[in-house]
Amino acid sequence: MSERLATKKVVKFAKREYREKHPLSVVVARTKPELIFSKGFLSSLRVQRQHLSRLIMIAEYRDEYHIYSFSKTAELLGAENIVKTEQFQKKVENSTSKIYKLPK
């Protein structure tokens, strides 16, 4: 499955989640690779690690976030509930790039 079709499938899942469960917002995001090691002038040598879950969907509720992890072929890897904190929100903003958001 191509990356574009996988993204479409996750966005379709996010729309259904928003329609059925009525969260405050739903965000589909792609995880960025994590920098493990860099060396040299202007970082000529960089070692990065890509996360197993390439796409995530974050459903924001009043007290918590529901985070669904998807592989690069849009297979659901798992879900997790996390308490809402500013620290977690900043971490998500720095480590992901937003693809789709509801409500617009």
C-alpha positions in Angstrom: 0.0 0.0 0.0 1.4 3.4 -0.9 1.9 6.1 1.7 -0.8 8.2 0.1 -3.4 5.5 0.3 -2.4 4.7 3.9 -2.9 8.4 4.8 -6.3 8.4 3.2 -7.3 5.3 5.2 -6.3 6.9 8.5 -8.1 10.2 7.6 -11.2 8.2 6.9 -10.8 6.5 10.3 -10.4 9.9 11.9 -13.6 11.2 10.3 -15.6 8.2 11.5 -14.1 8.6 15.0 -15.1 12.3 15.1 -18.6 11.6 13.9 -19.3 8.7 16.3 -17.5 9.7 19.5 -17.7 13.5 19.4 -14.3 14.5 20.7 -13.2 18.1 20.9 -10.8 17.7 18.1 -9.1 14.9 16.0 -5.6 15.3 14.5 -3.9 12.9 12.0 -0.1 13.4 12.1 3.0 11.8 10.7 5.8 11.0 13.1 9.2 12.6 12.5 12.4 10.6 12.7 14.2 11.0 16.0 17.8 12.2 15.9 20.1 9.9 17.9 23.6 11.1 17.0 25.1 13.9 14.9 28.8 14.7 14.4 30.8 17.1 12.3 30.6 20.6 11.0 26.9 21.4 10.2 26.0 17.9 11.2 27.6 16.1 8.2 27.0 12.8 9.9 23.5 12.1 11.3 22.0 9.0 12.7 18.2 9.0 12.9 15.6 6.4 14.1 12.2 6.1 12.5 9.4 5.1 14.9 7.5 1.9 14.2 4.2 3.9 14.0 4.4 6.2 11.1 1.0 7.7 11.4 -0.9 8.6 14.6 -4.4 9.9 15.2 -5.0 12.0 18.4 -8.5 12.4 19.6 -8.7 15.2 22.2 -11.3 14.9 24.9 -12.0 17.1 28.0 -9.5 15.3 30.4 -7.4 13.1 28.1 -6.0 12.2 24.7 -6.8 8.9 22.9 -3.8 8.1 20.7 -4.1 5.5 17.9 -0.9 4.3 16.3 -0.8 3.1 12.7 1.9 1.4 10.6 3.0 2.7 7.2 0.4 0.5 5.6 -2.4 1.9 7.8 -2.7 -1.1 10.1 -3.8 -0.2 13.6 -1.0 -1.1 16.0 -2.6 0.0 19.2 -4.3 2.7 21.2 -3.4 4.5 24.4 -5.1 7.0 26.8 -2.9 9.8 28.1 -3.9 12.5 30.6 -3.9 16.0 29.1 -0.8 18.0 30.0 1.0 21.0 28.4 4.3 19.0 28.4 2.8 16.1 26.4 1.2 18.6 24.0 4.5 20.3 23.3 6.2 16.9 22.8 3.6 15.9 20.2 3.9 19.2 18.4 7.7 18.9 18.2 7.8 15.2 17.1 5.0 15.1 14.5 3.9 17.0 11.4 0.1 17.6 11.1 -1.7 16.2 8.1 -5.4 16.6 8.9 -7.4 18.2 11.7 -11.1 18.2 12.6 -12.9 20.6 13.3 -11.4 22.9 10.7 
